[in-house]
């Protein structure tokens, strides 16, 4: 009985100590809220790590005087998904609320210089069984039909099947230019995307690049700078470009390293310093470890708009002459809304 009384007394004393301590450390201020504890993470309080948060005015200009070209963009929309009346809305025309890939700075530059921008969206109502040609060979896929009329191709590492991969490979072999844009987290999530890398002799690495010492707005928005003796056509006028969320890329063929992160950058998977490539070129193929830099809100950061203009020049400077292509046309300025029901602007 004495032991039970002793334990009860000890419990009361302990409870008083705990609640009393809580009352001291959790006191409220005049407005009824406890004061916010001081943040100890240096990358949140270091003023040197935060750049000017006011974006510049993006000016995407092209130098190429090539004839009118058709650039096909695959925004990566699933065939079963809802598609707006005009697929161009998927690229930001018509408002960002319906955009899967808001790449208006690139698309506008192409259109204003007399080129056409097409959007590839798989038709869910089209039969999977492709027409069989004489001799028993299957006809082209939906993507193959669009590529046959295009000069250049922009893709965000869609999950392509073997027939589509073969058509993309043939497109490049015939002189078509391709830009592949990826991002962290998308490197290994789809087997068809990894197969695309293999088809185009490019590579990606897991993880993202960050810089705690010098960055644009936050540590994951890294600065990328041209590599010495890199591709002059892609880096002309570019001192630094901002890549909001970048993953390392490379090439398995004889290619050119174009952009790499600035000093002080690290890789998330190793926490070690990295100067891994963020943009490479393999002849008619350009691989970029970021896709968000193409959006309007990012195009005005540093020399990103200059880089986008150089990429537009790369797309239309090719040796491909697809069947049915016409001559050059006059520039057409895009309006705020795309033509209803059209898949091509130009």
FENVEN-V642557 format. One record per residue. N is the residue number from 1. RES is the residue in one small letter. NEAR is the number of other C-alpha atoms within 10 Angstrom. D_FIRST is the distance of its C-alpha to the first C-alpha in whole Angstrom. Layout:
n:N res:RES near:NEAR d_first:D_FIRST
n:N res:RES near:NEAR d_first:D_FIRST
This chain:
n:1 res:x near:5 d_first:0
n:2 res:x near:6 d_first:4
n:3 res:x near:8 d_first:5
n:4 res:x near:9 d_first:5
n:5 res:x near:10 d_first:6
n:6 res:x near:10 d_first:9
n:7 res:x near:11 d_first:10
n:8 res:x near:11 d_first:11
n:9 res:x near:11 d_first:13
n:10 res:x near:12 d_first:14
n:11 res:x near:12 d_first:16
n:12 res:x near:10 d_first:17
n:13 res:x near:11 d_first:19
n:14 res:x near:12 d_first:20
n:15 res:x near:11 d_first:21
n:16 res:x near:12 d_first:23
n:17 res:x near:12 d_first:25
n:18 res:x near:10 d_first:26
n:19 res:x near:11 d_first:27
n:20 res:x near:12 d_first:29
n:21 res:x near:12 d_first:31
n:22 res:x near:11 d_first:32
n:23 res:x near:11 d_first:33
n:24 res:x near:9 d_first:35
n:25 res:x near:10 d_first:37
n:26 res:x near:12 d_first:37
n:27 res:x near:12 d_first:39
n:28 res:x near:12 d_first:42
n:29 res:x near:9 d_first:45
n:30 res:x near:6 d_first:48
n:31 res:x near:7 d_first:49
n:32 res:x near:8 d_first:45
n:33 res:x near:10 d_first:45
n:34 res:x near:12 d_first:43
n:35 res:x near:11 d_first:46
n:36 res:x near:6 d_first:47
n:37 res:x near:6 d_first:46
n:38 res:x near:7 d_first:49
n:39 res:x near:9 d_first:51
n:40 res:x near:8 d_first:51
n:41 res:x near:8 d_first:53
n:42 res:x near:10 d_first:57
n:43 res:x near:16 d_first:59
n:44 res:x near:13 d_first:58
n:45 res:x near:12 d_first:58
n:46 res:x near:11 d_first:61
n:47 res:x near:9 d_first:64
n:48 res:x near:11 d_first:67
n:49 res:x near:18 d_first:65
n:50 res:x near:18 d_first:66
n:51 res:x near:12 d_first:70
n:52 res:x near:9 d_first:72
n:53 res:x near:10 d_first:70
n:54 res:x near:9 d_first:74
n:55 res:x near:13 d_first:76
n:56 res:x near:15 d_first:79
n:57 res:x near:13 d_first:82
n:58 res:x near:19 d_first:83
n:59 res:x near:16 d_first:86
n:60 res:x near:21 d_first:87
n:61 res:x near:21 d_first:90
n:62 res:x near:19 d_first:92
n:63 res:x near:10 d_first:95
n:64 res:x near:15 d_first:96
n:65 res:x near:12 d_first:100
n:66 res:x near:15 d_first:99
n:67 res:x near:16 d_first:101
n:68 res:x near:22 d_first:98
n:69 res:x near:30 d_first:95
n:70 res:x near:27 d_first:93
n:71 res:x near:29 d_first:89
n:72 res:x near:24 d_first:87
n:73 res:x near:25 d_first:83
n:74 res:x near:20 d_first:80
n:75 res:x near:22 d_first:77
n:76 res:x near:18 d_first:75
n:77 res:x near:16 d_first:75
n:78 res:x near:14 d_first:74
n:79 res:x near:13 d_first:77
n:80 res:x near:10 d_first:74
n:81 res:x near:11 d_first:73
n:82 res:x near:9 d_first:75
n:83 res:x near:17 d_first:78
n:84 res:x near:14 d_first:79
n:85 res:x near:13 d_first:83
n:86 res:x near:18 d_first:84
n:87 res:x near:24 d_first:82
n:88 res:x near:31 d_first:83
n:89 res:x near:25 d_first:80
n:90 res:x near:25 d_first:78
n:91 res:x near:25 d_first:79
n:92 res:x near:24 d_first:79
n:93 res:x near:24 d_first:82
n:94 res:x near:17 d_first:81
n:95 res:x near:13 d_first:77
n:96 res:x near:16 d_first:74
n:97 res:x near:11 d_first:72
n:98 res:x near:17 d_first:74
n:99 res:x near:18 d_first:75
n:100 res:x near:14 d_first:73
n:101 res:x near:22 d_first:75
n:102 res:x near:26 d_first:76
n:103 res:x near:23 d_first:79
n:104 res:x near:19 d_first:82
n:105 res:x near:26 d_first:83
n:106 res:x near:25 d_first:84
n:107 res:x near:26 d_first:85
n:108 res:x near:22 d_first:87
n:109 res:x near:21 d_first:89
n:110 res:x near:30 d_first:90
n:111 res:x near:22 d_first:91
n:112 res:x near:17 d_first:93
n:113 res:x near:24 d_first:95
n:114 res:x near:22 d_first:97
n:115 res:x near:25 d_first:94
n:116 res:x near:23 d_first:92
n:117 res:x near:24 d_first:89
n:118 res:x near:22 d_first:88
n:119 res:x near:23 d_first:84
n:120 res:x near:22 d_first:83
n:121 res:x near:20 d_first:81
n:122 res:x near:18 d_first:81
n:123 res:x near:14 d_first:82
n:124 res:x near:12 d_first:80
n:125 res:x near:8 d_first:82
n:126 res:x near:10 d_first:85
n:127 res:x near:8 d_first:85
n:128 res:x near:10 d_first:83
n:129 res:x near:9 d_first:86
n:130 res:x near:13 d_first:89
n:131 res:x near:13 d_first:92
n:132 res:x near:11 d_first:94
n:133 res:x near:10 d_first:97
n:134 res:x near:8 d_first:100
n:135 res:x near:6 d_first:99
n:136 res:x near:8 d_first:96
n:137 res:x near:10 d_first:94
n:138 res:x near:13 d_first:91
n:139 res:x near:15 d_first:92
n:140 res:x near:18 d_first:90
n:141 res:x near:18 d_first:87
n:142 res:x near:16 d_first:86
n:143 res:x near:19 d_first:86
n:144 res:x near:19 d_first:89
n:145 res:x near:12 d_first:91
n:146 res:x near:15 d_first:90
n:147 res:x near:23 d_first:90
n:148 res:x near:19 d_first:94
n:149 res:x near:17 d_first:94
n:150 res:x near:26 d_first:92
n:151 res:x near:28 d_first:93
n:152 res:x near:28 d_first:90
n:153 res:x near:27 d_first:86
n:154 res:x near:20 d_first:83
n:155 res:x near:18 d_first:80
n:156 res:x near:21 d_first:76
n:157 res:x near:23 d_first:75
n:158 res:x near:20 d_first:75
n:159 res:x near:18 d_first:74
n:160 res:x near:19 d_first:78
n:161 res:x near:14 d_first:79
n:162 res:x near:12 d_first:81
n:163 res:x near:15 d_first:84
n:164 res:x near:18 d_first:84
n:165 res:x near:22 d_first:83
n:166 res:x near:14 d_first:86
n:167 res:x near:18 d_first:88
n:168 res:x near:23 d_first:86
n:169 res:x near:15 d_first:87
n:170 res:x near:15 d_first:91
n:171 res:x near:22 d_first:91
n:172 res:x near:19 d_first:90
n:173 res:x near:12 d_first:93
n:174 res:x near:16 d_first:95
n:175 res:x near:18 d_first:95
n:176 res:x near:27 d_first:92
n:177 res:x near:25 d_first:89
n:178 res:x near:27 d_first:86
n:179 res:x near:22 d_first:83
n:180 res:x near:22 d_first:79
n:181 res:x near:21 d_first:76
n:182 res:x near:25 d_first:73
n:183 res:x near:24 d_first:69
n:184 res:x near:19 d_first:66
n:185 res:x near:12 d_first:64
n:186 res:x near:17 d_first:67
n:187 res:x near:22 d_first:68
n:188 res:x near:13 d_first:67
n:189 res:x near:10 d_first:66
n:190 res:x near:13 d_first:69
n:191 res:x near:13 d_first:71
n:192 res:x near:18 d_first:74
n:193 res:x near:21 d_first:74
n:194 res:x near:20 d_first:73
n:195 res:x near:18 d_first:77
n:196 res:x near:24 d_first:78
n:197 res:x near:20 d_first:78
n:198 res:x near:14 d_first:79
n:199 res:x near:13 d_first:82
n:200 res:x near:22 d_first:83
n:201 res:x near:17 d_first:82
n:202 res:x near:24 d_first:79
n:203 res:x near:18 d_first:76
n:204 res:x near:23 d_first:72
n:205 res:x near:17 d_first:69
n:206 res:x near:17 d_first:65
n:207 res:x near:18 d_first:64
n:208 res:x near:20 d_first:65
n:209 res:x near:30 d_first:66
n:210 res:x near:27 d_first:65
n:211 res:x near:25 d_first:66
n:212 res:x near:20 d_first:63
n:213 res:x near:15 d_first:66
n:214 res:x near:20 d_first:69
n:215 res:x near:24 d_first:69
n:216 res:x near:21 d_first:70
n:217 res:x near:15 d_first:67
n:218 res:x near:19 d_first:64
n:219 res:x near:21 d_first:64
n:220 res:x near:20 d_first:65
n:221 res:x near:20 d_first:68
n:222 res:x near:28 d_first:70
n:223 res:x near:29 d_first:73
n:224 res:x near:27 d_first:76
n:225 res:x near:21 d_first:79
n:226 res:x near:25 d_first:82
n:227 res:x near:17 d_first:82
n:228 res:x near:10 d_first:85
n:229 res:x near:10 d_first:88
n:230 res:x near:16 d_first:87
n:231 res:x near:17 d_first:88
n:232 res:x near:14 d_first:90
n:233 res:x near:12 d_first:91
n:234 res:x near:24 d_first:87
n:235 res:x near:22 d_first:86
n:236 res:x near:14 d_first:89
n:237 res:x near:13 d_first:88
n:238 res:x near:19 d_first:84
n:239 res:x near:15 d_first:83
n:240 res:x near:22 d_first:79
n:241 res:x near:28 d_first:78
n:242 res:x near:26 d_first:74
n:243 res:x near:29 d_first:73
n:244 res:x near:23 d_first:69
n:245 res:x near:20 d_first:68
n:246 res:x near:31 d_first:70
n:247 res:x near:27 d_first:69
n:248 res:x near:29 d_first:71
n:249 res:x near:25 d_first:74
n:250 res:x near:25 d_first:77
n:251 res:x near:23 d_first:80
n:252 res:x near:12 d_first:81
n:253 res:x near:12 d_first:85
n:254 res:x near:9 d_first:87
n:255 res:x near:18 d_first:86
n:256 res:x near:19 d_first:85
n:257 res:x near:22 d_first:82
n:258 res:x near:24 d_first:82
n:259 res:x near:28 d_first:79
n:260 res:x near:24 d_first:76
n:261 res:x near:28 d_first:73
n:262 res:x near:19 d_first:74
n:263 res:x near:15 d_first:72
n:264 res:x near:15 d_first:69
n:265 res:x near:26 d_first:68
n:266 res:x near:22 d_first:65
n:267 res:x near:21 d_first:64
n:268 res:x near:17 d_first:61
n:269 res:x near:11 d_first:61
n:270 res:x near:9 d_first:61
n:271 res:x near:11 d_first:60
n:272 res:x near:10 d_first:64
n:273 res:x near:15 d_first:67
n:274 res:x near:20 d_first:69
n:275 res:x near:17 d_first:73
n:276 res:x near:20 d_first:73
n:277 res:x near:25 d_first:76
n:278 res:x near:25 d_first:75
n:279 res:x near:29 d_first:79
n:280 res:x near:26 d_first:81
n:281 res:x near:24 d_first:84
n:282 res:x near:19 d_first:86
n:283 res:x near:14 d_first:89
n:284 res:x near:21 d_first:89
n:285 res:x near:23 d_first:86
n:286 res:x near:26 d_first:83
n:287 res:x near:30 d_first:79
n:288 res:x near:26 d_first:77
n:289 res:x near:28 d_first:73
n:290 res:x near:24 d_first:73
n:291 res:x near:21 d_first:74
n:292 res:x near:21 d_first:72
n:293 res:x near:26 d_first:75
n:294 res:x near:24 d_first:78
n:295 res:x near:18 d_first:76
n:296 res:x near:20 d_first:78
n:297 res:x near:15 d_first:75
n:298 res:x near:20 d_first:75
n:299 res:x near:29 d_first:78
n:300 res:x near:23 d_first:79
n:301 res:x near:23 d_first:77
n:302 res:x near:20 d_first:79
n:303 res:x near:23 d_first:81
n:304 res:x near:25 d_first:80
n:305 res:x near:27 d_first:83
n:306 res:x near:25 d_first:85
n:307 res:x near:27 d_first:83
n:308 res:x near:26 d_first:84
n:309 res:x near:23 d_first:87
n:310 res:x near:24 d_first:88
n:311 res:x near:19 d_first:86
n:312 res:x near:26 d_first:88
n:313 res:x near:21 d_first:91
n:314 res:x near:21 d_first:90
n:315 res:x near:25 d_first:90
n:316 res:x near:24 d_first:93
n:317 res:x near:20 d_first:95
n:318 res:x near:17 d_first:95
n:319 res:x near:12 d_first:98
n:320 res:x near:19 d_first:97
n:321 res:x near:16 d_first:100
n:322 res:x near:18 d_first:98
n:323 res:x near:9 d_first:100
n:324 res:x near:8 d_first:101
n:325 res:x near:15 d_first:100
n:326 res:x near:12 d_first:103
n:327 res:x near:8 d_first:104
n:328 res:x near:13 d_first:102
n:329 res:x near:14 d_first:102
n:330 res:x near:13 d_first:101
n:331 res:x near:15 d_first:98
n:332 res:x near:16 d_first:96
n:333 res:x near:15 d_first:93
n:334 res:x near:17 d_first:90
n:335 res:x near:10 d_first:89
n:336 res:x near:10 d_first:86
n:337 res:x near:13 d_first:86
n:338 res:x near:19 d_first:87
n:339 res:x near:17 d_first:90
n:340 res:x near:12 d_first:88
n:341 res:x near:11 d_first:88
n:342 res:x near:13 d_first:89
n:343 res:x near:18 d_first:88
n:344 res:x near:19 d_first:90
n:345 res:x near:22 d_first:90
n:346 res:x near:23 d_first:93
